[in-house]
Amino acid sequence: MKYIIYVFVLFEVVIFISAKRWFRKLQNLGLSKVYIEEDTDKGKLLSYIFGFSFLEPDDVEDSFYNFAIT
């Protein structure tokens, strides 16, 4: 049980650090305001790109096509 909790906490830490790095990079590029505005096409694109990294490799292509259609 301790191992499962450790793995879960580690996974949460990795996600937090990744999101923090992602947002810091967006700030450096001047895109943080665009990312926060998810109702715009550019904001949706940035959100989807970040989300693609959490998908299984086989699911990325289908998800990208679904994004491109909408």
C-alpha positions in Angstrom: 0.0 0.0 0.0 2.8 2.4 0.8 4.3 1.8 -2.6 1.0 2.7 -4.4 0.8 5.9 -2.4 4.4 6.7 -3.2 3.9 6.2 -6.9 0.7 8.3 -6.9 2.5 11.2 -5.0 5.5 10.9 -7.4 3.2 11.1 -10.4 1.4 14.2 -9.0 4.8 15.9 -8.4 5.9 15.1 -12.0 2.7 16.6 -13.4 3.0 19.7 -11.2 6.6 20.3 -12.2 5.8 19.7 -15.9 2.9 22.1 -15.8 5.0 24.7 -14.0 7.8 24.4 -16.6 5.2 24.6 -19.4 3.6 27.7 -18.1 7.0 29.4 -17.4 8.0 28.7 -21.0 4.7 30.2 -22.2 5.4 33.3 -20.1 8.9 33.6 -21.6 7.4 33.5 -25.1 4.7 36.0 -24.1 1.9 33.4 -24.6 0.6 33.1 -21.1 -2.4 35.4 -21.6 -3.3 33.4 -24.8 -3.1 30.1 -22.9 -5.3 31.4 -20.1 -8.0 32.5 -22.6 -9.1 28.9 -23.5 -12.1 30.2 -25.5 -9.9 31.4 -28.3 -8.5 29.1 -31.0 -4.9 29.8 -30.0 -5.7 29.1 -26.3 -7.4 25.8 -27.2 -4.4 24.8 -29.3 -1.9 25.5 -26.5 -4.1 23.6 -24.0 -4.4 20.6 -26.4 -0.7 20.6 -27.1 0.1 20.4 -23.4 -2.5 17.6 -23.0 -1.1 15.5 -25.8 1.9 14.8 -23.7 -0.3 12.8 -21.3 -1.9 10.6 -23.9 -0.8 7.2 -25.1 1.2 7.5 -28.3 -1.5 5.7 -30.3 -4.2 8.1 -29.1 -2.4 11.3 -30.1 -3.2 11.1 -33.8 -6.9 10.6 -33.2 -7.0 13.4 -30.6 -5.2 15.7 -32.9 -7.7 15.0 -35.7 -10.6 15.6 -33.3 -9.1 18.9 -32.3 -8.5 19.9 -35.9 -12.2 19.1 -36.8 -13.7 21.2 -34.0 
